[in-house]
């Protein structure tokens, strides 16, 4: 997402080769060295969720 709110890219989340549709973002954090972004999410059924580790750049 750009600073003006424009969408740059959309990613799909899969768990055990099954897509999770309508997932909600719970939280976002960075590593202490700033190289990794951690994102927590939960699926629509509230029984699916996890933490994604993403490279910052």
C-alpha positions as CSV (number, residue, x, y, z in Angstrom):
1,X,0.0,0.0,0.0
2,X,1.3,3.4,-0.9
3,X,1.3,6.4,1.4
4,X,-1.7,7.8,-0.5
5,X,-3.7,4.6,0.2
6,X,-3.2,3.1,-3.3
7,X,-2.9,-0.6,-3.5
8,X,0.5,-1.9,-4.8
9,X,0.0,-5.6,-4.6
10,X,-2.4,-8.2,-3.2
11,X,-1.2,-11.5,-1.7
12,X,-3.1,-14.7,-1.0
13,X,-2.5,-16.8,2.1
14,X,-2.6,-20.6,2.0
15,X,-2.4,-23.1,4.9
16,X,-1.7,-26.7,4.0
17,X,-2.3,-25.9,0.3
18,X,-5.8,-24.5,1.1
19,X,-6.5,-20.8,0.5
20,X,-7.8,-18.7,3.4
21,X,-10.4,-16.3,2.0
22,X,-11.6,-13.3,3.9
23,X,-8.8,-13.3,6.4
24,X,-8.5,-10.4,8.8
25,X,-5.3,-8.7,9.9
26,X,-4.8,-8.8,13.7
27,X,-1.5,-7.1,14.2
28,X,1.8,-6.0,12.7
29,X,5.2,-5.7,14.2
30,X,8.9,-5.5,13.1
31,X,12.0,-7.3,14.1
32,X,14.5,-5.4,16.3
33,X,16.8,-5.0,13.4
34,X,14.1,-3.8,11.0
35,X,14.6,-6.5,8.4
36,X,11.4,-8.5,9.0
37,X,7.8,-7.6,9.3
38,X,5.5,-9.9,11.3
39,X,1.8,-10.0,10.5
40,X,-0.8,-11.9,12.5
41,X,-4.1,-12.9,10.8
42,X,-7.2,-14.9,11.6
43,X,-9.5,-16.7,9.1
44,X,-13.3,-16.2,8.8
45,X,-14.0,-19.3,10.9
46,X,-11.9,-17.9,13.8
47,X,-10.2,-21.3,14.1
48,X,-7.6,-20.6,11.3
49,X,-4.9,-18.1,11.8
50,X,-1.2,-17.6,12.1
51,X,1.9,-15.4,11.9
52,X,3.5,-14.4,8.6
53,X,7.2,-13.3,8.6
54,X,7.9,-11.1,5.6
55,X,11.1,-9.4,4.4
56,X,10.9,-5.6,5.0
57,X,12.4,-4.8,1.6
